[in-house]
Every structure is written in structure tokens, then in C-alpha cells.
């Protein structure tokens, strides 16, 4: 078994593209080797700012001989079909194919034999193809060549079993030579294999492993902060970016004028991160310090003094801009900015940001009493929440929207609860982000996200497959988390309907820009509001299944509970939890088996007879003890379970269901449903329907797997 080493050395690869490039290289190279019949033990990929690397372990010296039988058309097939078969099978005459027979008649069969090839030949074929068609998000051509790569490609190192695999890509010949660090060790050197390559790269001031570079940066930054009696502001994204910007990371520390600390810390942190990729530092008390950590890509002769000085100059200028924006913005009231939101188009069919807040403020008022908030406060937040979008600061740093609105609201002496809600209404922005906890913030966060979802559903701009350009899945998941993590009882359907009508009113009043944006282009229309709301509820069901699955719950239980038609997410989840616990018991598992048996018999017999056995059974026709016991049990359990559901005691409802286990088992053990007596058969099918109807009190058991 041998090793394949591939290095593609180029100009700087953007840090944001490196992780995906590694994944794509592993996928494409591994897939191509597999299609050629070359099995391998493992494939590892690496990326630095200048190189994309793959090493494949455990490759054979040759691909195996391959023999494939390809079934062709019928012997009496048209000439066109026969020619297509010959071409795909690589045959020159139909006589080269074999005739076979099956139940449908005679057909042609081609036996294709492909001799194995030396692994070097296979690699020399597949690597150029991978390079020419590599899926970079953005690529470029340079010079007079036709090759496209993320940045100009300089050299290709390709070794199999220590020997060069020869090929040429747009004039770039493969070889065994590479280069080290651009500045500290630019001289070329030859390698014989991966371990030799890795060691020589390290001597040439290149750390190949991105995770190792990240560990070096983190450890050095934390140690430097500790030495200065400060704390590093952790940022995994910034850490990964710095690891992707450096081949030999060197951590340094700089400072800025204390006067800038009058600017909100989020602004300082964001500015230093965006413009210089620098980490912020905090004092022990938690306040931001006037120091920062930067990561250089070389070990300078002066110990990094010039690099630090250069970063300090840039940061000083950027922070001066930020301070100017902040000072200018806080001279203006948020209320003055609100009318300017008319100039910001949210979507041509959904109006401006100003139109959005007119809808959201009404929705926030409706939601407020459901979450324990004052309606006036919720409406006030809704009116001001988007105002900072027209501020200079948010124009420079869009990621600070909401954050700056809070600061400006406090400057104009808004109620702190209102100010905090302005910042929190975008939450949660990701799976690791916390949800709003204050009632006012909850009300506006829900209103904001619900308006987005209802609006895009109204204009039929729903997520499709992997495409979700408006992040509607994230909005729905945010609502689910807010509701569940705050234990909120909220019915969604009526909220959907009311907001859909507000969206319709907005659209009806929008100016017509073209004939394709008339009122008739709204997909749902006023008469289809409820159907659209039900469709959106199904979308929530799918998101809830994903959310619960991540927490270990079963998606089929969500389907079983949603099938009952509820729209209260908290109650649905509590039912799912109680149902899951019930099915883990012996009574639950056996009752599920018996109920599904009853449902299957009913489905078959109702389809065969063309009738529905949903009438109450005739008690005079209950002949056997087991029938009578089951009829009595389902009557008692149905009433008791319904009462437990009404008081939202789902575990008690499941406990009542457990009482059906014994009579259901006894019925199926002793009673023949499809008896020869028509009256008895019909009555027993009606009794099976009572089992189905009773279990529907808690869930649709037909949708539960197992």
C-alpha cells in the first residue's frame, strides 16, 4: 500500500473559503479514486493561505480489473435504441452483445471488461480534471491561460509512493518541489512523501495544520492577556479567520487611546475585528481595555514593533471614525429616523421597513398580553426597533443593528426595558444565542419573526430544498425556541390569519411598478388566508421535528401529535414528551401494537366494504366477555383522558391510556373480528373504531413508527 501526496500552491486563498475547499478536495479526490476502483484507508486534507493539500493513505499500486454486465434494449427494439446501447457500451456491432431471455422476452446484454491501470495513470487523469472543475465560490483567470482558480496557481506537487506523477495543467507541470513561507523561507525544496513534506514545511516556517495554528494563536493570546492582567474576548470565528490568514502565526499586543473607551464596547470590538482582525481584551472588572491582540504572519526582526505600530495607526483611524459616527447619531432621536425607514425597501411585494413596523406594532400589541407584557411598551419597541437601520453606525457595521438602537434609546432616556428590547428583538440569531427573556422583548421578537414568515408565505416565497434566501427556517426555529424556552402558551393560527390580512393591506396600498406586481400576484388572496396559515403551521411542524430531534426526541411522535390539529407549540411538545415516556413503558409499547393492529384491520375492511365503521357499537351484540370489557374500558378511558388533556395533565392522560393495554390484548387474543356473522363482524369493527377514536384523544397512533 502506498501514499498519494498532492499540493496546490497558489496566491492567498481567502480564509473564508479554506474549510469548504478542504471538504471539496476530499470529496472529489476520494470519489474519483473510488470510481476508478482504487480503495484507500484514509484521506486527509489541509489548507493554509497559500496551499491546498491532500494526502491519501493505503492506495494499491494498480486499480483492479473490472467486469460489468450492462443490460440493453429488447432484440426487436428500434434502430435508434440499439445504436445508443452500442455507444454507451463501447461496442462497434450488435453481434458483440449477447442475447438473454427473461419473462418479458429476449434482450441484449453487453459484457464490458476494463483492465486495471497503474495508480499513477489514474491519478494523472483525475487530478487535472478536479483542478479544472474545482467548485470555488469565486475564481479567476490570469495571464493568457484558460485555467480558473481562486487565485493564480503557481505549482503542483504530486507524488505517489515517493515518485512524481507527471501531468500538465495549463502549462503548470507537476513535480516534487514546493516553497516555504513567502517571506521567511521562500527558497524551493524537494520532498519525498507526506511526513518529509510536513517536517520540511515546518522548518520553512509553515504550519500545515489549521487546527494547530488556531491552538497556537489561542494559547499565545491567552498567555499574553494574562501577563497583562487582562482577559481575552473569545471569538471562535475570528480565531479561525486568523488561522486561515497565517502560515506562521505570531501573536502581538497593541493599544489605543483611552478616549475611545467612551464608545460602546460592541463598536470597538466590531471595528477592530472587521478592519484589522484583532481580538479585544477586557479588564478584570469586565470593562473593555484599551488594548488589543493582533496576529502577524511572520516573526519580525524587531520583535513586531513595526507591525504593532502599523496596526495601531489603522485602528486609531477606524476608531476615530466610529466615535464620530456614534457622536453624530446620538444627537438624533430615534423617532426622527422612523419616517426615513420608508426609503429602505424590505421587499417589493411586502413594502418598506416602515411598512413592516406598522404591521409589527399591531402584532406586538396582540402578542403582549399572551406573554405578560404591557401592550403600549410592546408597540413602542416595535415603532423604534428598526430605526437604527438608518444610523451612520449601522450603515458602517450592519451587524450592530439593534445593539446601537439600544444605546441611542438609552441616550434619549427611553425606559430601560424598552431599550433592552430593541437590542433583543433580533434574538436568537443562531443556535448558540440566548433567547429574549423579558416579556416586552419576547413580544417584539415574536412579532418581528412572525411578520417575516407570514409575509413571505403570503407572496409564495417559501424555502425550497436547500435554498432559503430569506432565512425563514432560522426565523421559525427562533420562534420555536422563544416559545419553548419561555414556557409560552400561544395559538399560532389566529396570529397567522391576522398578520396575513395586514400583509394583504400593505400590498394593496403599494404603488404599482409594473404589470407583474399587481394585487393579483399575491399567491393566496384574502379567501385563502386560512389554508396558507395551515401550510405555514406544517412548516413549523417540520422545524419543530428538527429541533426536537436535535434534543433526542422522535420525529414520528411530533407527527402523531400534530395530526390532532393543535397550534400551541408548548402543549404539543409537552404531549410529545409525555407520549415518548409512555411508549417506553411495556404498557405503552403493547398498546401501540394493539392499536396499530386495530387501525390496520379497520383500514383494510373499510376500503373493501366501501363504508366507515365510525358508529357506536351496539351493546346488545357484544357477546363475549372480552368485547364487553373492552367497550367499557374505552368509554371510561376516553372520558378520563379527555379530562386530563383539558387540564393539560398529559402524563395523567397517558396513564389513563395504559388502562387499555389489558382489555385490548385480551380482545385480540380471544375474539375473531372477521366472523362469518355479518352483524357481529360490523359491530366488532365499530368496537375497533372506538379504540382508534379513544387513542386519538392523545395522538394519532397510526403515525407512530414501530
JOUR-V158467 format. One record per backbone hydrogen bond with DSSP energy under -1.0 kcal/mol. NH is the residue of the N-H (numbers start at 1). CO is the residue of the C=O. Records with the same first field share a line. If there is no record, write none. Layout:
# JOUR-V158467
NH: CO, CO
This chain:
# JOUR-V158467
2: 59
4: 56
5: 159
6: 54
7: 157
8: 52
9: 155
10: 50
11: 152
13: 49
17: 14
18: 15
21: 17
22: 18
23: 19
24: 20
25: 21
26: 22
27: 23
28: 24
29: 25
30: 26
31: 27
32: 28
33: 29
34: 30
35: 31
36: 32
37: 34
38: 33
41: 57
42: 57
44: 55
46: 53
48: 51
52: 8
53: 46
54: 6
55: 44
56: 4
57: 42
59: 2
63: 117
66: 114
68: 112
70: 110
72: 108
75: 106
77: 74
82: 78
83: 79
84: 80
85: 81
86: 82
87: 83
88: 84
89: 85
91: 86
96: 93
97: 94
98: 109
100: 107
102: 105
105: 102
107: 100
108: 73
109: 98
110: 70
112: 68
114: 66
119: 61
122: 118
123: 119
124: 120
126: 122
127: 123
130: 126
131: 127
132: 128
133: 129
134: 131
136: 134
140: 149
145: 142
149: 140
154: 9
155: 9
157: 7
158: 175
159: 5
160: 163
161: 3
163: 160
165: 158
169: 172
172: 169
174: 167
175: 156
178: 189
181: 204
185: 181
189: 178
191: 176
197: 193
198: 194
199: 195
200: 196
201: 197
202: 198
203: 199
204: 200
205: 202
206: 201
207: 247
213: 209
214: 210
215: 211
216: 212
217: 213
218: 214
219: 215
220: 216
221: 217
222: 218
223: 219
224: 220
225: 221
226: 222
227: 223
228: 224
229: 226
230: 225
231: 282
233: 280
234: 232
239: 235
240: 236
241: 237
242: 238
243: 239
244: 240
250: 296
252: 294
254: 292
256: 290
260: 257
261: 258
262: 259
263: 260
268: 264
269: 265
270: 266
271: 267
272: 268
273: 269
274: 270
275: 271
276: 272
277: 273
278: 272
279: 293
282: 231
283: 287
286: 283
289: 281
292: 254
293: 279
294: 252
296: 250
303: 300
308: 304
309: 305
310: 306
311: 307
312: 308
313: 309
314: 310
315: 311
316: 312
317: 313
318: 314
319: 315
320: 316
321: 317
322: 318
323: 319
324: 320
325: 321
326: 322
327: 323
328: 324
329: 325
330: 326
331: 328
332: 329
337: 333
338: 334
341: 338
342: 339
343: 340
344: 341
346: 351
347: 351
350: 347
351: 347
353: 344
354: 341
356: 352
357: 353
358: 354
359: 355
360: 356
361: 357
363: 359
364: 360
365: 361
366: 362
367: 363
368: 364
370: 367
371: 368
373: 368
378: 374
379: 375
380: 376
381: 377
382: 378
383: 379
384: 380
385: 381
387: 384
389: 386
390: 387
391: 388
395: 391
396: 392
397: 393
400: 397
401: 398
404: 400
406: 402
407: 403
408: 404
409: 405
410: 406
411: 407
412: 408
413: 410
414: 409
419: 415
420: 416
421: 417
422: 418
423: 419
424: 420
425: 421
427: 424
433: 430
442: 438
443: 439
444: 440
445: 441
446: 442
447: 443
448: 444
449: 445
450: 446
451: 447
452: 448
453: 449
454: 450
455: 451
456: 452
457: 453
458: 454
459: 455
460: 457
461: 456
464: 467
467: 464
471: 468
475: 471
476: 472
477: 473
478: 474
479: 475
480: 476
481: 477
482: 478
483: 479
484: 480
485: 481
487: 484
488: 483
492: 567
496: 492
497: 493
498: 494
499: 495
500: 496
501: 497
502: 498
503: 499
504: 500
505: 501
506: 502
507: 503
508: 504
509: 505
510: 507
517: 514
521: 518
522: 519
528: 525
529: 526
532: 528
533: 529
534: 530
535: 531
536: 532
537: 533
538: 534
539: 535
540: 536
541: 537
542: 538
543: 539
544: 540
545: 541
546: 542
547: 543
548: 544
549: 545
550: 546
552: 549
553: 548
558: 554
559: 555
560: 556
561: 557
562: 558
563: 559
564: 561
565: 562
572: 568
573: 569
574: 570
575: 571
576: 572
577: 573
578: 574
579: 575
580: 576
581: 577
582: 578
583: 579
585: 582
589: 585
590: 586
591: 587
592: 588
593: 589
594: 590
595: 591
596: 592
597: 593
598: 594
599: 595
600: 596
601: 597
602: 598
603: 599
604: 600
605: 601
606: 602
607: 603
608: 604
609: 605
610: 606
614: 612
621: 618
622: 619
623: 621
628: 624
629: 625
630: 626
631: 627
632: 628
633: 629
634: 630
635: 631
636: 632
637: 633
638: 634
639: 635
640: 636
641: 637
642: 638
643: 639
644: 640
645: 641
646: 642
647: 643
648: 645
649: 644
653: 649
654: 650
655: 651
656: 652
657: 653
658: 654
659: 656
660: 657
661: 658
664: 660
665: 661
666: 662
667: 663
668: 664
669: 665
670: 666
671: 667
675: 673
681: 677
682: 678
683: 679
684: 680
685: 681
686: 682
687: 683
688: 684
689: 685
690: 686
691: 687
692: 688
693: 689
694: 690
695: 691
696: 692
697: 694
698: 695
699: 695
700: 560
701: 699
703: 700
704: 701
